[in-house]
Structures are given as C-alpha cells and as structure tokens.
Amino acid sequence: MTVLSTVPAQRPAPPPAPELRGRTEISDRVVTKIACMAAREVPEVRDVQLRTLPWARPSGGEVHKGQTTLRLSVSVAYPAPLHAVAARLREHVTRRVAAQTGLNVARLDITMTDLGGDLP
C-alpha cells in the first residue's frame, strides 16, 4: 500500500527592499511631452510650440536628480489676462508633472509667443 503525502506550499521569498529592486528613469523628452499636454489643458492656451521659432526658445525640459526644469512656449487666447494665465498655467503644469512622474518641478519658464483666437 502506498501512502501519498502532500507537502504544504512554501511561502514565496519576500521581495527585495525597494532600493534594491532597480530604478525608474524618466527622460527629458517624456517630461517635456507631459508638460506640453498639461499646458494644453488650460482653457486660455491655444498652442504649445515644441519646435523652435526664430524669436523664441522651443518648449523643453531637463531632468536631474529627481527634479525637472521646464520651459514652455505658448500661444494664448485674446483677450486673456496674461499674468493670470501664466499663474494658472504654472500651477497646473507643476501639479500634473509631479503627479504623473513624481518629479519636483524646480523651475518653469513660460514664454508667451502669440495672442490668437478668442476666448471660448
């Protein structure tokens, strides 16, 4: 007569500590795209320029040690109050980039390159 015995399942090994699992790197290009998409969510912003214009620097970003610096070149609807739009844009983009990437926005430069279209 053969007796079958079952061995209880072994517990899986605990995962390694978070600092030993690896790291996530977010490229400059990804941060730039997230910032540009977030800027387009502000109602008064008509366009965000990724390419260079003769008179303005293009939108871009750099990531360094958990922080990012961003620059946005935007077209704004007329007759929006530019100072208020810049403040709203700065707050919204900073919040969205931090929420999606976990990076702290150390600096956000905004260049308003054009006034176009009417407010909705």
DSSP file (Angstrom, degrees, kcal/mol; ACC not computed):
  #  RESIDUE AA STRUCTURE BP1 BP2  ACC     N-H-->O    O-->H-N    N-H-->O    O-->H-N    TCO  KAPPA ALPHA  PHI   PSI    X-CA   Y-CA   Z-CA
    1    1 A M              0   0    0      0, 0.0     2,-0.5     0, 0.0     0, 0.0   0.000 360.0 360.0 360.0 133.1    0.0    0.0    0.0
    2    2 A T        -     0   0    0      2,-0.0     2,-0.6     0, 0.0     0, 0.0  -0.862 360.0-153.5-104.9 132.5    1.3    3.4   -1.0
    3    3 A V        -     0   0    0     -2,-0.5     2,-0.5     2,-0.0     0, 0.0  -0.910   7.4-151.5-106.9 125.5    0.7    6.5    1.1
    4    4 A L        -     0   0    0     -2,-0.6     2,-0.4     2,-0.0    -2,-0.0  -0.810  13.3-171.6 -94.1 131.0    0.7    9.8   -0.6
    5    5 A S        -     0   0    0     -2,-0.5     2,-0.4     2,-0.0    -2,-0.0  -0.955  12.8-141.3-121.2 144.1    1.6   12.8    1.4
    6    6 A T        -     0   0    0     -2,-0.4    -2,-0.0     3,-0.0     3,-0.0  -0.839   9.1-139.3-105.5 140.9    1.4   16.4    0.4
    7    7 A V        -     0   0    0     -2,-0.4     3,-0.1     1,-0.0    -2,-0.0  -0.838  29.6-112.5 -96.0 128.0    3.9   18.9    1.2
    8    8 A P        -     0   0    0      0, 0.0    -1,-0.0     0, 0.0     2,-0.0  -0.289  42.1 -94.9 -60.2 146.1    2.5   22.3    2.2
    9    9 A A        -     0   0    0      1,-0.1     2,-0.2    -3,-0.0    -3,-0.0  -0.321  40.7-120.5 -62.4 138.9    3.2   25.0   -0.3
   10   10 A Q        -     0   0    0     -3,-0.1    -1,-0.1     1,-0.1     3,-0.1  -0.540  26.5-109.3 -79.9 147.0    6.2   27.0    0.5
   11   11 A R        -     0   0    0     -2,-0.2    -1,-0.1     1,-0.1     2,-0.0  -0.522  39.3-106.0 -72.2 141.1    5.8   30.7    1.0
   12   12 A P        -     0   0    0      0, 0.0    -1,-0.1     0, 0.0    -3,-0.0  -0.333  42.4 -94.9 -65.5 151.6    7.3   32.8   -1.7
   13   13 A A        -     0   0    0      1,-0.1    -3,-0.0    -3,-0.1     0, 0.0  -0.375  48.0-101.0 -62.8 142.5   10.5   34.6   -0.9
   14   14 A P        -     0   0    0      0, 0.0    -1,-0.1     0, 0.0     3,-0.1  -0.361  43.0-102.8 -64.8 146.4    9.9   38.1    0.3
   15   15 A P        -     0   0    0      0, 0.0     6,-0.0     0, 0.0     0, 0.0  -0.314  43.7 -96.4 -66.5 154.2   10.6   40.7   -2.4
   16   16 A P        -     0   0    0      0, 0.0     5,-0.1     0, 0.0    -3,-0.0  -0.245  52.8 -79.2 -66.5 161.0   13.9   42.7   -2.1
   17   17 A A    >>  -     0   0    0      1,-0.1     3,-2.2     3,-0.1     4,-0.6  -0.250  45.7-109.8 -57.9 147.9   13.9   46.0   -0.5
   18   18 A P  G >4 S+     0   0    0      0, 0.0     3,-1.0     0, 0.0     4,-0.4   0.842 117.9  56.2 -52.2 -37.8   12.7   48.9   -2.8
   19   19 A E  G 34 S+     0   0    0      1,-0.2     3,-0.1     2,-0.1    -2,-0.1   0.668 108.4  49.0 -71.6 -13.1   16.1   50.4   -3.1
   20   20 A L  G <4 S+     0   0    0     -3,-2.2    -1,-0.2     1,-0.1     3,-0.1   0.489  93.0  76.6-100.0  -5.2   17.5   47.1   -4.4
   21   21 A R  S << S-     0   0    0     -3,-1.0     2,-0.3    -4,-0.6    -2,-0.1   0.671 104.9-100.4 -80.6 -17.6   14.7   46.5   -7.0
   22   22 A G        -     0   0    0     -4,-0.4     2,-0.3    -3,-0.1    -1,-0.3  -0.841  37.9 -89.1 126.8-168.2   16.1   48.9   -9.6
   23   23 A R        -     0   0    0     -2,-0.3     2,-0.5    -3,-0.1    -4,-0.0  -0.973  18.8-128.2-144.5 158.3   15.1   52.4  -10.5
   24   24 A T        -     0   0    0     -2,-0.3     2,-0.5     2,-0.0    -2,-0.0  -0.931  21.7-163.0-108.3 126.8   12.8   54.2  -12.9
   25   25 A E        -     0   0    0     -2,-0.5     2,-0.5     0, 0.0    -2,-0.0  -0.932   3.3-158.9-111.4 133.8   14.3   56.9  -15.1
   26   26 A I        -     0   0    0     -2,-0.5    37,-0.1    75,-0.0    -2,-0.0  -0.953  20.4-133.0-112.4 123.4   12.1   59.4  -16.9
   27   27 A S     >  -     0   0    0     -2,-0.5     4,-2.0     1,-0.1     5,-0.2  -0.256  18.0-114.5 -76.6 161.4   13.7   61.0  -19.9
   28   28 A D  H  > S+     0   0    0      1,-0.2     4,-2.3     2,-0.2     5,-0.2   0.883 116.6  55.9 -57.6 -40.2   13.7   64.7  -20.7
   29   29 A R  H  > S+     0   0    0      1,-0.2     4,-2.2     2,-0.2    -1,-0.2   0.890 106.4  48.9 -63.7 -41.0   11.5   64.1  -23.7
   30   30 A V  H  > S+     0   0    0      2,-0.2     4,-2.5     1,-0.2    -1,-0.2   0.927 111.5  48.8 -65.9 -45.4    8.8   62.4  -21.7
   31   31 A V  H  X S+     0   0    0     -4,-2.0     4,-2.4     1,-0.2    -2,-0.2   0.898 110.8  52.1 -61.4 -40.2    8.7   65.2  -19.1
   32   32 A T  H  X S+     0   0    0     -4,-2.3     4,-2.5     2,-0.2    -1,-0.2   0.929 110.3  47.6 -61.8 -45.6    8.5   67.7  -21.9
   33   33 A K  H  X S+     0   0    0     -4,-2.2     4,-2.4     2,-0.2     5,-0.2   0.903 111.7  49.8 -64.6 -41.0    5.6   65.9  -23.5
   34   34 A I  H  X S+     0   0    0     -4,-2.5     4,-2.4     1,-0.2    -1,-0.2   0.927 112.1  48.5 -62.8 -44.0    3.7   65.6  -20.2
   35   35 A A  H  X S+     0   0    0     -4,-2.4     4,-2.2     1,-0.2    -2,-0.2   0.902 112.0  48.9 -63.4 -41.4    4.2   69.3  -19.5
   36   36 A C  H  X S+     0   0    0     -4,-2.5     4,-1.7     2,-0.2    -1,-0.2   0.900 112.1  48.0 -66.5 -40.4    3.0   70.3  -23.0
   37   37 A M  H  X S+     0   0    0     -4,-2.4     4,-0.6     1,-0.2    -1,-0.2   0.897 112.1  49.6 -67.0 -39.0   -0.1   68.2  -22.8
   38   38 A A  H >< S+     0   0    0     -4,-2.4     3,-0.9     1,-0.2     4,-0.4   0.886 108.0  54.3 -65.6 -38.2   -0.8   69.6  -19.3
   39   39 A A  H >< S+     0   0    0     -4,-2.2     3,-1.4     1,-0.3     6,-0.2   0.876 102.5  57.2 -63.5 -36.8   -0.4   73.1  -20.7
   40   40 A R  H 3< S+     0   0    0     -4,-1.7    -1,-0.3     1,-0.3    -2,-0.2   0.678  94.7  68.1 -68.2 -16.2   -2.9   72.4  -23.4
   41   41 A E  T << S+     0   0    0     -3,-0.9    -1,-0.3    -4,-0.6    -2,-0.2   0.664  77.0  94.4 -76.4 -16.5   -5.5   71.6  -20.7
   42   42 A V  S X  S-     0   0    0     -3,-1.4     3,-1.7    -4,-0.4    47,-0.0  -0.667  80.2-135.1 -77.4 125.4   -5.5   75.2  -19.6
   43   43 A P  T 3  S+     0   0    0      0, 0.0    -1,-0.1     0, 0.0    -4,-0.0   0.795  99.0  51.6 -56.1 -35.3   -8.5   76.8  -21.4
   44   44 A E  T 3  S+     0   0    0     75,-0.1    33,-2.9    32,-0.1     2,-0.5   0.628  86.9  97.0 -80.0 -12.0   -6.7   80.0  -22.5
   45   45 A V  E <   +A   76   0A   0     -3,-1.7    31,-0.2    -6,-0.2     3,-0.1  -0.679  46.6 178.8 -82.3 121.7   -3.8   78.2  -24.0
   46   46 A R  E     -     0   0A   0     29,-3.0     2,-0.3    -2,-0.5    30,-0.2   0.820  63.9  -5.4 -90.5 -36.1   -4.2   77.8  -27.8
   47   47 A D  E     -A   75   0A   0     28,-1.3    28,-2.8    -8,-0.1     2,-0.5  -0.993  50.8-145.5-158.5 152.3   -1.0   76.1  -28.7
   48   48 A V  E     -A   74   0A   0     -2,-0.3     2,-0.6    26,-0.2    26,-0.2  -0.993  24.9-138.6-122.4 122.6    2.3   74.9  -27.2
   49   49 A Q        +     0   0    0     24,-2.8    10,-1.8    -2,-0.5    24,-0.5  -0.709  26.2 172.2 -88.4 120.6    5.3   75.1  -29.6
   50   50 A L        +     0   0    0     -2,-0.6    -1,-0.2     8,-0.2     2,-0.2   0.750  65.6  67.9 -91.1 -30.4    7.7   72.2  -29.5
   51   51 A R  S    S-     0   0    0      7,-0.1     8,-0.2     1,-0.1     2,-0.2  -0.492  96.2 -95.1 -87.3 159.7    9.7   73.3  -32.4
   52   52 A T        -     0   0    0     -2,-0.2     5,-0.1     6,-0.1    -1,-0.1  -0.488  31.8-155.2 -77.1 143.1   11.9   76.3  -32.4
   53   53 A L  B >   -D   56   0B   0      3,-1.2     3,-0.8    -2,-0.2    -1,-0.0  -0.801  30.6-110.7-108.6 157.2   10.6   79.7  -33.6
   54   54 A P  T 3  S+     0   0    0      0, 0.0    -1,-0.1     0, 0.0    -2,-0.0   0.813 116.9  33.3 -58.9 -29.0   13.0   82.4  -34.9
   55   55 A W  T 3  S+     0   0    0      2,-0.0     2,-0.3    58,-0.0    -3,-0.0   0.419 117.9  49.3-109.2   0.8   12.3   84.6  -31.9
   56   56 A A  B <  S-D   53   0B   0     -3,-0.8    -3,-1.2    17,-0.0    17,-0.1  -0.971  76.9-111.8-141.9 154.0   11.7   82.1  -29.1
   57   57 A R        -     0   0    0     -2,-0.3    54,-0.1    -5,-0.1     3,-0.1  -0.571  44.1-109.9 -77.1 147.3   13.2   79.0  -27.5
   58   58 A P        -     0   0    0      0, 0.0    -8,-0.2     0, 0.0    -6,-0.1  -0.311  39.1 -89.0 -73.4 162.6   11.3   75.8  -28.0
   59   59 A S        +     0   0    0    -10,-1.8     2,-0.3    -8,-0.2    13,-0.2  -0.439  66.7 140.6 -66.1 145.3    9.4   74.1  -25.2
   60   60 A G  E     -B   71   0A   0     11,-2.5    11,-2.6    -2,-0.1     2,-0.3  -0.982  32.6-148.3-171.7 176.7   11.6   71.6  -23.4
   61   61 A G  E     -B   70   0A   0     -2,-0.3     2,-0.4     9,-0.2     9,-0.2  -0.990   3.8-151.5-158.8 155.1   12.7   70.1  -20.1
   62   62 A E  E     -B   69   0A   0      7,-2.2     7,-2.2    -2,-0.3     2,-0.5  -0.997  10.7-150.7-132.0 137.9   15.7   68.6  -18.3
   63   63 A V  E     +B   68   0A   0     -2,-0.4     2,-0.3     5,-0.2     5,-0.2  -0.911  21.9 165.2-108.9 132.9   15.6   66.0  -15.5
   64   64 A H  E >   -B   67   0A   0      3,-3.0     3,-1.1    -2,-0.5    -2,-0.0  -0.877  64.6 -24.2-152.0 115.7   18.4   65.9  -12.9
   65   65 A K  T 3  S-     0   0    0     -2,-0.3     3,-0.1     1,-0.3    -2,-0.0   0.897 126.0 -42.1  52.8  52.5   18.4   64.1   -9.5
   66   66 A G  T 3  S+     0   0    0      1,-0.2    38,-2.0    37,-0.1     2,-0.3   0.547 123.0  93.2  78.3   6.5   14.6   63.9   -9.0
   67   67 A Q  E <   -Bc  64 104A   0     -3,-1.1    -3,-3.0    36,-0.2     2,-0.4  -0.911  55.1-157.3-128.0 157.1   13.9   67.4  -10.2
   68   68 A T  E     -Bc  63 105A   0     36,-2.5    38,-2.1    -2,-0.3    39,-1.1  -0.987   7.3-154.6-134.1 146.6   13.0   68.9  -13.5
   69   69 A T  E     -Bc  62 107A   0     -7,-2.2    -7,-2.2    -2,-0.4     2,-0.3  -0.974  22.9-169.9-115.1 136.2   13.3   72.3  -15.1
   70   70 A L  E     -Bc  61 108A   0     37,-2.8    39,-2.6    -2,-0.4     2,-0.4  -0.885  16.5-166.9-126.3 153.1   10.8   73.2  -17.8
   71   71 A R  E     -Bc  60 109A   0    -11,-2.6   -11,-2.5    -2,-0.3     2,-0.4  -0.986  10.5-168.0-138.5 134.1   10.3   75.9  -20.4
   72   72 A L  E     - c   0 110A   0     37,-2.9    39,-3.3    -2,-0.4     2,-0.6  -0.969  12.6-159.9-123.8 134.8    7.1   76.3  -22.3
   73   73 A S  E     + c   0 111A   0    -24,-0.5   -24,-2.8    -2,-0.4     2,-0.3  -0.963  30.4 177.1-110.7 114.1    6.4   78.5  -25.4
   74   74 A V  E     -Ac  48 112A   0     37,-2.7    39,-2.4    -2,-0.6    40,-0.9  -0.849  32.6-139.2-125.1 153.5    2.7   79.0  -25.6
   75   75 A S  E     -Ac  47 114A   0    -28,-2.8   -29,-3.0    -2,-0.3   -28,-1.3  -0.932  28.6-155.8-105.5 133.6    0.1   80.9  -27.7
   76   76 A V  E     -Ac  45 115A   0     38,-2.8    40,-2.3    -2,-0.5   -31,-0.2  -0.859  17.9-107.7-117.7 145.6   -2.6   82.4  -25.6
   77   77 A A  E >   -     0   0A   0    -33,-2.9     3,-1.7    -2,-0.3    40,-0.2  -0.377  49.3 -90.4 -68.2 145.2   -6.2   83.4  -26.5
   78   78 A Y  E 3  S+ c   0 118A   0     39,-2.4    41,-0.8    38,-0.4    -1,-0.1  -0.814 104.2  17.6 -94.0 138.2   -7.0   87.1  -26.8
   79   79 A P  T 3  S+     0   0    0      0, 0.0    -1,-0.3     0, 0.0    -2,-0.1  -0.453  86.2 135.2-104.4  54.2   -8.0   89.0  -24.6
   80   80 A A    <   -     0   0    0     -3,-1.7     2,-0.7   -36,-0.1     3,-0.1  -0.363  66.0-107.0 -65.9 142.8   -7.0   86.7  -21.7
   81   81 A P     >  -     0   0    0      0, 0.0     4,-2.4     0, 0.0     3,-0.2  -0.627  31.3-153.3 -72.4 111.6   -5.2   88.4  -18.8
   82   82 A L  H  > S+     0   0    0     -2,-0.7     4,-2.6     1,-0.2     5,-0.2   0.848  88.4  52.0 -60.9 -40.6   -1.6   87.2  -19.3
   83   83 A H  H  > S+     0   0    0      1,-0.2     4,-2.0     2,-0.2    -1,-0.2   0.923 113.1  45.1 -63.7 -43.2   -0.4   87.4  -15.7
   84   84 A A  H  > S+     0   0    0      2,-0.2     4,-2.4    -3,-0.2    -2,-0.2   0.887 112.8  51.0 -67.5 -39.1   -3.4   85.3  -14.5
   85   85 A V  H  X S+     0   0    0     -4,-2.4     4,-2.9     2,-0.2     5,-0.2   0.917 109.7  50.5 -64.2 -42.6   -3.0   82.8  -17.4
   86   86 A A  H  X S+     0   0    0     -4,-2.6     4,-2.6     2,-0.2    -2,-0.2   0.904 111.6  47.7 -62.3 -41.8    0.7   82.4  -16.5
   87   87 A A  H  X S+     0   0    0     -4,-2.0     4,-2.2     2,-0.2    -2,-0.2   0.922 114.9  45.2 -65.3 -44.1   -0.1   81.8  -12.8
   88   88 A R  H  X S+     0   0    0     -4,-2.4     4,-2.5     2,-0.2     5,-0.2   0.909 114.5  49.1 -65.4 -42.2   -2.8   79.2  -13.7
   89   89 A L  H  X S+     0   0    0     -4,-2.9     4,-2.6    -5,-0.2     5,-0.3   0.918 110.8  49.8 -62.8 -45.5   -0.5   77.6  -16.3
   90   90 A R  H  X S+     0   0    0     -4,-2.6     4,-2.0    -5,-0.2     5,-0.2   0.922 114.0  45.0 -60.7 -46.1    2.4   77.4  -13.8
   91   91 A E  H  X S+     0   0    0     -4,-2.2     4,-2.1     2,-0.2    -2,-0.2   0.924 115.9  45.8 -65.3 -45.6    0.2   75.8  -11.1
   92   92 A H  H  X S+     0   0    0     -4,-2.5     4,-2.5     2,-0.2     5,-0.2   0.931 115.1  44.9 -66.8 -47.3   -1.5   73.3  -13.4
   93   93 A V  H  X S+     0   0    0     -4,-2.6     4,-2.7    -5,-0.2     5,-0.3   0.915 113.5  50.8 -65.3 -42.9    1.6   72.1  -15.2
   94   94 A T  H  X S+     0   0    0     -4,-2.0     4,-2.0    -5,-0.3    -1,-0.2   0.928 113.2  45.6 -59.7 -46.0    3.6   71.8  -11.9
   95   95 A R  H  X S+     0   0    0     -4,-2.1     4,-2.2    -5,-0.2    -2,-0.2   0.916 114.9  46.5 -64.9 -44.5    0.9   69.7  -10.3
   96   96 A R  H  X S+     0   0    0     -4,-2.5     4,-2.3     2,-0.2     5,-0.2   0.908 112.7  48.5 -67.8 -42.8    0.3   67.4  -13.4
   97   97 A V  H  X>S+     0   0    0     -4,-2.7     4,-2.2    -5,-0.2     6,-0.6   0.924 113.7  47.5 -63.8 -43.1    4.1   66.8  -13.9
   98   98 A A  H  X5S+     0   0    0     -4,-2.0     4,-1.7    -5,-0.3    -2,-0.2   0.902 113.4  48.3 -64.3 -40.6    4.6   66.0  -10.2
   99   99 A A  H  <5S+     0   0    0     -4,-2.2    -2,-0.2     1,-0.2    -1,-0.2   0.879 118.5  38.8 -68.2 -37.7    1.5   63.7  -10.2
  100  100 A Q  H  <5S+     0   0    0     -4,-2.3    -2,-0.2    -5,-0.2    -1,-0.2   0.761 132.3  21.0 -87.3 -25.3    2.5   61.8  -13.3
  101  101 A T  H  <5S-     0   0    0     -4,-2.2    -3,-0.2    -5,-0.2    -2,-0.2   0.653  88.6-127.8-116.6 -21.1    6.2   61.5  -12.8
  102  102 A G     << +     0   0    0     -4,-1.7     2,-0.3    -5,-0.5    -4,-0.2   0.521  65.3 134.5  80.2   4.6    6.9   62.0   -9.1
  103  103 A L        -     0   0    0     -6,-0.6     2,-0.5   -36,-0.0    -1,-0.3  -0.632  58.1-124.7 -89.0 146.0    9.5   64.7  -10.1
  104  104 A N  E     -c   67   0A   0    -38,-2.0   -36,-2.5    -2,-0.3     2,-1.0  -0.771  20.0-133.0 -85.8 129.1    9.6   68.0   -8.3
  105  105 A V  E     +c   68   0A   0     -2,-0.5   -36,-0.2   -38,-0.2     3,-0.1  -0.744  27.1 178.6 -84.8 104.7    9.4   70.9  -10.8
  106  106 A A  E     +     0   0A   0    -38,-2.1     2,-0.3    -2,-1.0   -37,-0.2   0.813  67.0   6.5 -76.9 -31.4   12.2   73.2   -9.7
  107  107 A R  E     -c   69   0A   0    -39,-1.1   -37,-2.8    -3,-0.1     2,-0.4  -0.986  55.5-171.1-155.3 140.3   11.7   75.8  -12.3
  108  108 A L  E     -c   70   0A   0     -2,-0.3     2,-0.5   -39,-0.2   -37,-0.2  -0.916   9.5-166.8-136.8 108.8    9.1   76.5  -15.0
  109  109 A D  E     -c   71   0A   0    -39,-2.6   -37,-2.9    -2,-0.4     2,-0.5  -0.819   7.0-161.7 -95.3 131.9    9.8   79.3  -17.5
  110  110 A I  E     -c   72   0A   0     -2,-0.5     2,-0.5   -39,-0.2   -37,-0.2  -0.964   7.4-171.7-119.1 125.0    6.8   80.4  -19.7
  111  111 A T  E     -c   73   0A   0    -39,-3.3   -37,-2.7    -2,-0.5     2,-0.8  -0.969  12.6-152.3-113.3 121.2    7.2   82.4  -22.9
  112  112 A M  E     +c   74   0A   0     -2,-0.5   -37,-0.2   -39,-0.2     3,-0.1  -0.835  20.3 173.2 -94.0 110.6    4.0   83.7  -24.4
  113  113 A T  E     +     0   0A   0    -39,-2.4     2,-0.3    -2,-0.8   -38,-0.2   0.649  55.9  12.5 -95.2 -17.9    4.8   83.9  -28.1
  114  114 A D  E     -c   75   0A   0    -40,-0.9   -38,-2.8     2,-0.1     2,-0.5  -0.997  51.9-140.7-160.0 149.8    1.5   84.8  -29.6
  115  115 A L  E     +c   76   0A   0     -2,-0.3     2,-0.3   -40,-0.2   -38,-0.2  -0.985  42.7 156.3-111.0 122.0   -2.1   86.0  -29.0
  116  116 A G  E     +     0   0A   0    -40,-2.3   -38,-0.4    -2,-0.5    -2,-0.1  -0.995  33.2   5.9-148.8 152.9   -4.5   84.2  -31.1
  117  117 A G  E    S-     0   0A   0     -2,-0.3   -39,-2.4   -40,-0.2     2,-0.3   0.157  80.1 -77.7  66.8 172.0   -8.2   83.3  -31.3
  118  118 A D  E     -c   78   0A   0    -41,-0.2   -41,-0.1     1,-0.1    -2,-0.0  -0.695  47.7 -92.8-104.7 159.7  -10.9   84.3  -29.0
  119  119 A L              0   0    0    -41,-0.8    -1,-0.1    -2,-0.3   -75,-0.1  -0.402 360.0 360.0 -64.7 146.5  -11.7   83.0  -25.5
  120  120 A P              0   0    0      0, 0.0    -1,-0.1     0, 0.0   -76,-0.0   0.514 360.0 360.0 -68.8 360.0  -14.3   80.2  -25.5
